């Protein structure tokens, strides 16, 4: 009969499932690797503190000495994580503009409370 699955097809399908899961897992790992931040959060916070002098003061994004794409990717990746992004405040002012998740920004300030998640 066309359009029905017999017992042999069902068994074949079940044998195929682990391979599909394995392939999906490896694809997700490579995707996660591509989207992983290029600088650990602790290092970014330390760099911010040196540049700002204290929490809450805006620092221009170029001051982090990253390339334009790296700046956008790094800050966008942290901005996508709710537990991290709530401590980041992006400002659009004078200076070189970057796209942080599609929003123009020139500066960032961090709340001191970010230390609670380091």
C-alpha positions as a Markdown table, in Angstrom:
| # | Residue | x | y | z |
|---|---|---|---|---|
| 1 | Unk | 0.0 | 0.0 | 0.0 |
| 2 | Unk | 1.3 | 3.5 | -0.9 |
| 3 | Unk | 1.4 | 6.1 | 1.9 |
| 4 | Unk | 1.6 | 3.7 | 4.8 |
| 5 | Unk | 4.6 | 2.7 | 6.9 |
| 6 | Unk | 5.1 | -1.0 | 7.5 |
| 7 | Unk | 6.9 | -2.5 | 10.5 |
| 8 | Unk | 10.3 | -2.6 | 8.6 |
| 9 | Unk | 10.1 | 1.1 | 7.8 |
| 10 | Unk | 9.3 | 1.9 | 11.4 |
| 11 | Unk | 12.4 | -0.1 | 12.7 |
| 12 | Unk | 14.6 | 1.6 | 10.0 |
| 13 | Unk | 13.3 | 5.0 | 11.1 |
| 14 | Unk | 14.2 | 4.2 | 14.8 |
| 15 | Unk | 17.7 | 3.1 | 13.8 |
| 16 | Unk | 18.1 | 6.3 | 11.9 |
| 17 | Unk | 17.2 | 8.6 | 14.9 |
| 18 | Unk | 20.5 | 8.4 | 16.8 |
| 19 | Unk | 22.4 | 9.5 | 13.6 |
| 20 | Unk | 20.1 | 12.4 | 13.1 |
| 21 | Unk | 20.5 | 13.5 | 16.7 |
| 22 | Unk | 24.2 | 13.2 | 16.5 |
| 23 | Unk | 24.4 | 15.3 | 13.3 |
| 24 | Unk | 22.1 | 18.0 | 14.8 |
| 25 | Unk | 24.2 | 18.1 | 18.0 |
| 26 | Unk | 27.5 | 18.6 | 16.1 |
| 27 | Unk | 25.8 | 21.3 | 14.0 |
| 28 | Unk | 24.6 | 23.0 | 17.1 |
| 29 | Unk | 28.1 | 22.9 | 18.6 |
| 30 | Unk | 29.6 | 24.6 | 15.6 |
| 31 | Unk | 26.9 | 27.2 | 15.6 |
| 32 | Unk | 27.4 | 27.8 | 19.3 |
| 33 | Unk | 31.1 | 28.2 | 18.7 |
| 34 | Unk | 30.5 | 30.8 | 16.0 |
| 35 | Unk | 28.3 | 32.8 | 18.3 |
| 36 | Unk | 30.4 | 32.5 | 21.4 |
| 37 | Unk | 31.8 | 35.7 | 22.7 |
| 38 | Unk | 35.4 | 36.3 | 21.7 |
| 39 | Unk | 36.3 | 37.7 | 25.1 |
| 40 | Unk | 35.3 | 36.3 | 28.4 |
| 41 | Unk | 32.9 | 38.5 | 30.4 |
| 42 | Unk | 35.4 | 38.9 | 33.3 |
| 43 | Unk | 38.1 | 40.1 | 30.9 |
| 44 | Unk | 35.6 | 42.6 | 29.3 |
| 45 | Unk | 34.5 | 43.9 | 32.7 |
| 46 | Unk | 38.2 | 44.3 | 33.8 |
| 47 | Unk | 39.0 | 46.2 | 30.6 |
| 48 | Unk | 35.9 | 48.4 | 31.1 |
| 49 | Unk | 37.0 | 49.2 | 34.7 |
| 50 | Unk | 40.4 | 50.3 | 33.5 |
| 51 | Unk | 39.0 | 52.5 | 30.8 |
| 52 | Unk | 36.1 | 53.9 | 32.8 |
| 53 | Unk | 37.8 | 54.3 | 36.2 |
| 54 | Unk | 34.6 | 53.3 | 37.9 |
| 55 | Unk | 31.3 | 51.6 | 37.1 |
| 56 | Unk | 28.5 | 53.6 | 35.5 |
| 57 | Unk | 30.8 | 55.9 | 33.4 |
| 58 | Unk | 30.4 | 55.6 | 29.6 |
| 59 | Unk | 33.3 | 54.3 | 27.6 |
| 60 | Unk | 33.5 | 54.7 | 23.8 |
| 61 | Unk | 33.3 | 51.4 | 22.1 |
| 62 | Unk | 36.5 | 52.0 | 20.0 |
| 63 | Unk | 38.4 | 52.4 | 23.3 |
| 64 | Unk | 38.2 | 48.6 | 23.7 |
| 65 | Unk | 40.6 | 48.3 | 20.8 |
| 66 | Unk | 38.6 | 45.7 | 18.9 |
| 67 | Unk | 37.9 | 45.7 | 15.2 |
| 68 | Unk | 34.5 | 47.0 | 14.1 |
| 69 | Unk | 33.0 | 43.6 | 13.4 |
| 70 | Unk | 34.5 | 42.1 | 16.6 |
| 71 | Unk | 33.1 | 45.0 | 18.6 |
| 72 | Unk | 29.6 | 44.5 | 17.2 |
| 73 | Unk | 29.7 | 40.7 | 17.6 |
| 74 | Unk | 31.1 | 40.8 | 21.1 |
| 75 | Unk | 28.7 | 43.3 | 22.6 |
| 76 | Unk | 25.8 | 41.9 | 20.6 |
| 77 | Unk | 26.4 | 38.5 | 22.0 |
| 78 | Unk | 26.4 | 39.7 | 25.6 |
| 79 | Unk | 23.4 | 41.9 | 24.8 |
| 80 | Unk | 21.5 | 38.8 | 23.8 |
| 81 | Unk | 21.8 | 37.2 | 27.2 |
| 82 | Unk | 19.3 | 38.7 | 29.6 |
| 83 | Unk | 21.3 | 37.8 | 32.7 |
| 84 | Unk | 24.2 | 39.8 | 31.3 |
| 85 | Unk | 22.6 | 42.5 | 29.2 |
| 86 | Unk | 20.7 | 44.0 | 32.1 |
| 87 | Unk | 24.0 | 45.4 | 33.4 |
| 88 | Unk | 25.0 | 46.9 | 30.0 |
| 89 | Unk | 23.8 | 50.3 | 28.9 |
| 90 | Unk | 24.5 | 51.3 | 25.4 |
| 91 | Unk | 24.5 | 55.0 | 24.4 |
| 92 | Unk | 24.3 | 56.7 | 21.1 |
| 93 | Unk | 26.3 | 59.9 | 21.2 |
| 94 | Unk | 29.2 | 61.5 | 19.3 |
| 95 | Unk | 31.8 | 59.2 | 17.9 |
| 96 | Unk | 32.1 | 56.1 | 15.8 |
| 97 | Unk | 28.8 | 54.2 | 15.6 |
| 98 | Unk | 28.4 | 50.5 | 16.0 |
| 99 | Unk | 25.4 | 48.3 | 15.5 |
| 100 | Unk | 24.7 | 46.3 | 18.7 |
| 101 | Unk | 21.9 | 43.9 | 17.8 |
| 102 | Unk | 20.7 | 46.4 | 15.2 |
| 103 | Unk | 20.7 | 49.4 | 17.6 |
| 104 | Unk | 23.3 | 52.2 | 17.0 |
| 105 | Unk | 25.7 | 52.7 | 19.9 |
| 106 | Unk | 28.9 | 54.7 | 20.4 |
| 107 | Unk | 29.4 | 54.1 | 24.2 |
| 108 | Unk | 28.7 | 51.5 | 26.9 |
| 109 | Unk | 28.5 | 51.8 | 30.6 |
| 110 | Unk | 28.3 | 48.9 | 33.1 |
| 111 | Unk | 26.5 | 48.6 | 36.4 |
| 112 | Unk | 28.7 | 47.6 | 39.4 |
| 113 | Unk | 26.2 | 44.7 | 40.0 |
| 114 | Unk | 27.7 | 42.9 | 37.0 |
| 115 | Unk | 30.3 | 41.6 | 39.5 |
| 116 | Unk | 27.6 | 39.4 | 41.1 |
| 117 | Unk | 27.6 | 37.1 | 38.0 |
| 118 | Unk | 31.4 | 37.0 | 37.4 |
